[in-house]
Amino acid sequence: GGFSGVVKPVGDILKSLIAPVLGENQEVMAVLRGDDPDRDLLGAFLENTRNQVVPEAVASQVLETIAGRAGLLVNTCIQSPTEFWKCWTSFMPLVADCQEQSPVFESTCFFLRRLGERMRESASAHAQQLFLDVALPSLALILQESAGKREPLCDIIYAFTMDYTAQHLHVLRTIKEHIPKLPAYICCLSYLASLEGPSNLGDDNMLDLYLYYALIALSHTQPKVRVAGLAILQQCAALSPDAVSRGVGSSTMGRVVPPHQTVAQLAPVICSFKSDPWWEMNAHVLLLVSTLVRQLAEWRRWEDVMTEASEMDDEGGTAEHSTTLSVAQSVGEGSAAEGKARAPTSAMEDTFLNTIADVFRPSANQHVKQVGLVCVAPILSHHPGLIGPYLNVLLSQPSHLRMRLLQPMEQKPDGEEAAPNRIVYVFGSSSRYYEERCICDLWPAVEVARVFVGSLQALAPSRFEAEHVETLSALIRSPTSNVGQHQDVWIDVFDKVKAYVFVAFVDSQLHTAAAELVQSFLLSPVPEVASHCLGASQKTLVQTLRLFYSNADRQMVSEADLVNFLKLLRGANENARAALDAVISQFRIAHAAEYERSMLRNI
């Protein structure tokens, strides 16, 4: 604390930040000041926020304001351990007492994380040591006892930690000294592992530490500890050959086997958990096993390309640098390629694929299915035999859950894709967050569409339900649909589903989604697809109009909505106009009475 006389006290800085925000809310300010206009505003704010007197929205706004100006605290906190201690202990009661779902808890953690990042940027070694000496002891108590708060608190730990493997190892071992309860420590490791970059997790010593505690976790009696073990193994298995090719995790290449192979050798233990009665164990088995299946395929392709590149070099080919880059590109392109020859699966892969089949099925818990739909999608291109079961699960999900995965990811203002949604399926101290991504970005849409149509023909349903319309719409708009390159496939798909689609088009409950699907085909940006679908749909559309204007026992869309859409379709381009005019003309000739009393005359 020898520097405290030459730096501005942290309390003064914080007061100057919160006063303008609180001043905008006179009602809250009156509560904080009470009968004493000279009352310490910072202390009153923290105390009344902790006691839930200050509205959550106001408290969160204040805390986020502080977080945005955290850089103003750096000089004081770095130069004076006493001032850093005052800052830390001022906010710890909010971390300890607020519920983990509380916006106040979230905003407090955001501020502390931002403070750590700013201090680390200014003086990384000093910031880390200050944190370990001053902050970690109190944080460790919460980490040990409050399971639901561990993930955001682990983010704070690494915000203060120097980004070097040796320092991460040092911090992990220091945390162990402060958290004597092994289950709590392993659960913390499961979150910290997800924060390790490939260069850290690829280090032999780091990898050995995580694998050691993961193995202990797998034999633990508490399910949440076993889940933590599976989560650690998934992070260890995910080190990609592409990362290694760029010089990341190079020490790992010195191992007898790559990380995923080390984890895969635990197959008997991992796969034995598929019969665990707890849904979260099943979900993490799927996450780990699908990661291993993907890695086995990618590393196998990597080895094939490396062998080919080596042969090229032996023949006097390219330099090492360009070879490495071309290898990385080949692996990346190969993982998304469709229709290429696939290497036969190994016995280990067959074991993992059988585990996926046992856990990932329509009768499974809906949370398990939701997790599986995201993590299994990327391996469908490697193992197309999974596509049929995958579709069965997708179609069995409730519509609101299915649509969360079929909707495109939101775009940020700068054009970048927004981060995946992170969901807690069951609120409570034991449940973890799960990422939900748009599966349209992950699956091989052309192959999935083929299987979808094949299954439809085999089952021959009388009509489309919402799940069929939603899934087919998602398939054709997927980035991997490649309609221009696979126009014959999509034309064949349309020919086989058009009767279902147009019946859904006049159904009141399915009209909106089916209308978008009709547009995707009839107004396709690929001229050959649009031309074929416009021509092939005329007879079916005439039959659909006859169905609509008959007294069929169905809940139909309003005539106004039907006619408005046909107008929209007709006005899209000349080809669409000619096709719709032909349809209406045929309907007028074949069904004159229905035509005369309809609104079709207005088109």
N, C-alpha and C positions, 0 to 999 in steps of 0.2 A: 504494500500500500504506500510505498515511499513516493510514488508519482502522483498521488491523489491531489496534492496541492497545486500541481501545474496543469491539470486537466479540468475541463468543465464537468461538474458532477452529473452523473447519468440521470438523476432525478430531475434536474433542471432541464435537461434536453427533452426528456419524455413529457414533462409538463408543457413545454412550449409546443410540442406536437399535438397533444390531445386537447388543449384548451380551445383552439379554433373549432374543432369538430364538435366538442360538447357544447360550445357556445351557441351552436345552431339549434340546440334543443333546450329551451328554457325550462321545460318541465323536469327533464333529467338533471339539469344543472341545479335547480332548486333543491332536489332531493340530495344531491351530493354536497352542496354547501350547507344545508340545514340551517341552523341558527347562527352558524359561525362563518362569516364571509371570508375569513382568513384560513379556513380549513384546508389541509393539504389535498389538492385536487387529485393528484395521482393516487395517493393512498385510498381516498374515498372511492375513486372509480374502480380500483382493483377489488376493494372489499365488497362494494355493492354489486359488482359484476359476479364475483364469486358467490354471493348470496342470492343471485338471480333477481336483484332489484332493478338493475339497469336492463332495459329491453335487449334481447339478443341481437337485434338488427343494429342498434346503436353501438353496443359493445364491439360487434364484429367490424363495424365501420371504423371505430377508433383503432382497433388492433391492426387492421389492414393499412391504415394510414401510417402507423408506427412502422410496420413492415416495409412500406414503400420508402421510408426515410431511414432505414436501419443503418445506412452508411454513416449517418451523423453520430452514431454511438461507437463506431469502430475505434477511433483514436483513444477515447476515454477507456474503453474496455481493454484494449491492448496494453495501454501504458499503466493501468492501475488494476491489479487483480481484485482489490477491494471494491472498486466500482463495478467490475464485472460480476462479482459475487452479489452486490446489491441489485443489479439488473436481473440476474438469474433468479434470485430468491424472491423478487417481487412478482414474477410471473409463474413460479412453480405451483403456488396454490391453485391457479386456474387449471394447470395441467393435471394436478392431482384430483381436484374436486369436480370438475365439469365432466359430464357424460361424454363418451367417445363420439356419439352421434351429434353432439352439440356444435353449432356453428362457432361458438366461442372457443371451444377446444380446438377446432380446426384452425381458426384464425390465430390463436396463440401459438400453435405449432408452426404455422406459416411464418409468423414473425421470428420465432427462435431459429428456424431453419435459415431464413434470410439473413439474420444476424450472423450465424455461423459461416455462411458463404462469404459475406462481406469481410468478416475477420480473417478468414482463411486467405482471401485474395490479398489482404493487406500484409499479413505476417503469418504464413501458414504454420510454421513450427510452433510459434508462440501461441497461436489460437488453439491448436490441438492440445498443447500441454495445459493451457488454462482450463480447457474443457474437461480434461481428464482429472485435473486436481480439484477444480471448483464445482463443476456441474454434474459429472458422472455419478458421484455418490448418491445424490438425491434422485437423479433420473433412474438409476438402477433399482431403487426401491419401488418405483412405479412400474418399471418393466417387469419386475419379478411378480407383482401382485395383480396387475391390470392387463389381462390378456388382450382385450379389445383395443388397447392403446399402443401396442407394441410396434405396429408398422409405422405410424407417423413419428414415433419417438426414435425409431431406428434411422429414419430419414434425417432427423436432427443430428444424431451421432455422426453420420458420415458427412454432414454439412460442415462440421468442424474438423474433419479428418483430412490430413494431407493425402493427395491422390497418388500414393506410391504403395506398391504391394507390401513392402516391409512395414510401412506405417499402418496399413490396414491390419496386418497380422498382429502388430503391437497393440492396436486398439482392441482387437478381438480377444486377445489374451488378458488385457486389462479389464474388459467387461466381465470376463469369467471370474476374476477375483472379486468383483462386486456383486455377482449373482451366483451365490453358492448352490441354488436349486437347479439341478441339471435340466429338468424339463423346461423351465422358464428360459434357460440359456439356449437350449436347442431351438425353441420357438423363435427367439430373437435371431439366431443364426439363419433361420429359414427366410426371414425378411432381409437381413443383411446380404445374403447370397444373391438376392435379386438386384441388389445395388452394385454388385461387383462388376466392373467392366471385364471384357474378355482378357485383357492383359493381366488383371489381378487373378481372376479365376483360373486362367491358364497356367499360373505358376505352380510348380510341383508342391511346394510347401503349403500354399493356400488350398490347393485342391485336396491334399491329404488331410488338412484340418477339417474341411467340410465333410469329406467322405467318412472320416472317423466318427464324427458326431451323428451323421446320417445313419450309419450302421447301428449305433447305439439306439437311436430313435426307433428304428424299425422293430426292435424287440421290446419296446416299452409297453407297459400295460395300458397307458392312457391313449385313446384314439387320436386326440389332438396332437400328441407328440409324434405319433406314427405319421400323421399327415404332414407335420413339419419335416420329418425325415424324407418323405417322398418329394416334398417341395424343394428341399436342398438337392436331392439327386437330379431332379429335373433341370435345375440351373447348371449343375455340373455336366449333364449330358448334352447341353445345348451349345457347347463351344463348336462353332462351325468350321469347316475346312476353309471357307472364304476368309474368316478372321485369321486363321493360321497363315494363309497365303500372303497376307499383308504384313507379316512380321509380328503379328500379335499372338501372344501365348506361345512363343517359340520354344520355351522350355518344355512345354507339354509334348512336343514332338520327340523329345528324348525319352519319353516313357515307353515301356514295353508295348502298351496299347493306348490308343487315344482315350480321352475321358469317357466318351459315350460307351466304348467297349468295356471299360472298367465297371460302369454302372450296369450295362447289359448283362454282365456275368452274374448279377444278382437276380436274374429273371425268375428263378423258382420262388424266391422270397417275395418279390414285387407282385408276381401274378397270383400268389396265394391270397393276397388281400382283396381279390375281386369278389370274394364271397363275404366280405365284411359287411355287417348290417348297417353301418353308418354311411349315409349318402356322401359325406365329404371325403371319406376314404375312397369310395368308388370314383368320385370326381377326380381325385389326385392320381389314382391309378391310371385313369384315362389320359390325364395330362402328361404323365411321365411316359407311359407306354407309347403314346402317339409321337412324343418327342424322340424316343428311341427309334421308332420305325422310320421317322423322317431322317434322322441322323444316319442310320445304317444305310439308307438309300443314297443320301448325299455323299457320304464318305466312300461308298462303293463306286459311285460315279467319279468322285475325285481321284480315286486310285486308278481307275481306267484312263482318265484323261492324263494323269501324271505319267502313266506308263507310255501312253502315246506321245506325250511331249518329250519324254526321255529318249524314245526311239528317234524322234525328229532331231534332237540335239546330237545323238550319236551319228546321225547322217549329215552333221554340219549345219543344223537348223539355226533357230533364233537364239539370241542371248538369253541368259537366265532370267533377267528382269521381265522381258517381254513374254517369255514362256510362262512365268508365274501369273502375269496378268491375264494371258489368254486362257490359262487353266481356270482361274477364278471366274472369267466370263462364261466359259463353257459349262461349268458347274451351275452357275446361276441360270443360264438359259435352259440347261437340261432339266432342271427341277420343274420348269413350267411347260416343257414340251409335251405335246400330245401325239399319240399314235406311234411313238418310237418303240423300238424293241426294248423290252424290260428284262433285266437279269432275273434269273430264278431266285426265289426267296430262300433264305437259309432256314435251318430248323429253329434258330432263335427267333427270327422274324415270324415264323409260323406260330410260335408260342405267343408272341405279342399280339398277332392278328386274331388269334383265337380268344385271347383275353378281351380285346376290344369287342369282339362279337358277343361275348358273355355279359359284358357290363353295359354296352351301348345298344339298347334295344327299346322298342316302343313301350314296354311295360315298366321300364326303369323310372326312378324318381325324376320328376321334371327338371330339377336343378342339375342332376347328373346329365340328362339329355342336353340341356342348354350348354353346359361346359363341353360336352362331347361334340356337339355340332360345330363349335368353334375350333377345337383342337384336332379333330379328325379331318376337317375339310382340306387342309394342306397336303395330306398324304393320299388323297383320293387319286391324284394323278400317278402316284407310284403304285397304288394297289386298287385298280378299278373294280375289283371284286367287292370292295366295300361300298360302292356307290348305291347298290340296291338297298342294303340295310340302312345306309345313311338316309336315303329318301324316306324310308319307312318311319324312321325316327322323326325326321323333319315334319312330315305330314301329320304325325301324331301329337305334336306340340300344340298347346292352346295358341290361338291366333295372335294374341298380344305378345307372347314370348317369341313366336316364330318371326313376326314382323320386326321385332327389335334387331334380329340378325339379318334380315333381308333388306332393310333400309340402308341406302348409301351413307357412308360416314360424312358428317358435316365438314365443310371446308372452312378453314380460317380465312380472315380477310386477305392474308398474304398468299393465299392459294394452297397452303400446306394443309394436309389432312389433319383433322382434330385427333386428339389422343383417344384411344378406345375407351368405351364406358367401363367403369369399374363398379361392380355390383356386389353388394352383400345380400345373398339370397335369404339368409336367416339371421335376423338381428340377435346378437348375443355375444358373449365373451369368447366363444369357441369358433365362430364362423369367420372365414377369411374373405378377402375380396377376390373377385373373378373378373377377367377381362371379357367383354363382349365386343366382337368385331363384326363387320359386315362380311358374311360368308361369301357374298358375291365376288369379293376380291381374292378369295382363297381357293375356291373350288375350280376344277376344269369344266367350265360350263358346257362345252360341246359334248363331252363324254357323259356328263350328268343328264343333259337333255336327251341323248340317245336312250339311256337307261330309263328315264322318266316315261318316254313314249312307249318303250317296250313293255314296261310294267303296266301302263295304262291299257295297252292292247290285250295283255294277258288277263287282266282283271275285268275288263269291259264294264266299267261302272255305267249306270244309266245317265249320269250327269256329272258335271264338275261341281265340287264343293269349293269353299273359299280357299282351302289349303292348296288345291290344284292351281287355281288362278294365280294366287300369290306366288307360288313357287315358279311357275312357268314365266310369269312376268319378270321375276328376279333373274331367271336364267338368261333370257334374251337381252337384258340390259346389263349383264355382268361384263366387266372389263375383259374377261377371258372368253366372251362369246365369239369374238372374231367372225362376225356375220359375213364380212366380205370374203374372208379366206375359206369359210365353211358354208357358203350359201346353199349348197346342195343339201347339207344336213338340216339347216333351218327350214328350207322349203319342204323337206320331207316331214319335219316336225309339224309344220302348219297343216299340211295335207291330212295328217293323222289326228289332229286335235281340233280342226276348224269347226266341226259340228258341235263339239262340247263348248267351244269358246263362244259361238254365236248364241247358243241357248243360254249360256251364262250372261251374255250381253243384254238380254231382255229380262233377266231376273232382277227384281228390285234390290235384293241384298248383294248381288254380285256385279251389278251393272258398272259401277265406277271402275273397279279393278279390271273387269273384262274389257271395258272400253279402252283403257290404256293398253291392254294386251293387243286388241285389234289394231290400234294405231301403230304399235311396235312392228307389226307384220305388214299391214297394208300401206303404211307410210314409211317403210324402212328406208334409211339413207342409202342402202345398197339397191340400185335400180332394178337389178335382176330379181331380187327377192320381192320388192314392192310390186313389180309388174306381174310376177307369177301369182302372188297372193291376191291381188285385185281381180285377176281373171278367174282364179280357182274358187274365189269366195262368192261369186255371183249367184250360182244355183243355191248354195247353202243359205245365203242371205235372203233370197226370195222365200225359201222354206221357213226361215226364222220369222219373217214378217207375217207369213200365213199363220204361224203358231201364235204370234203376238195378237193378231186381230181376231183369232178364233176365241172360243169360250173355254180354252184349256184351263184346267184346275191348277193354276200356278199363280204365285204372287208376282205380278209383272211390274216393270218399271213404268213410270208415267209416260204417256205418249209424247208429252212436251219434251222430256229428257231424251227420249229416243230420237225424235225428229231433229232436235237441236244438235245432237251428236252427228247424225247423218249429214246435216248441213255443214258442220265443221269438217267432216271427212271429205265431202264433195268439194269444198272450197280450198282444199290443200294444194291441189295441182290439177293439170289438165287430165292426166291419166285417171285420177280418182274421180273427177267430174264425169268422165265418159263411163266409167265402171258403175257409178251410182245411178246415172241416168238410165243405163241398161237394166239395172236391177229394178228400178221403179217402173220402167216400161213393161218389163216382164210381169211384175206383180199386177199392174193395171190390167193387162190382157188376161192373165190367168185368174185373177180374183177381183173382178170389176166392182162387185157390190162392196167388198171390204175397202177397196181403194176410194170409192165415192164418199164413204162416210169417215174417211181418215184425214189426218193432217198432212199426209204425204203430198197432197196436191200443192202444198205451200213451199215445198223444197225447190 
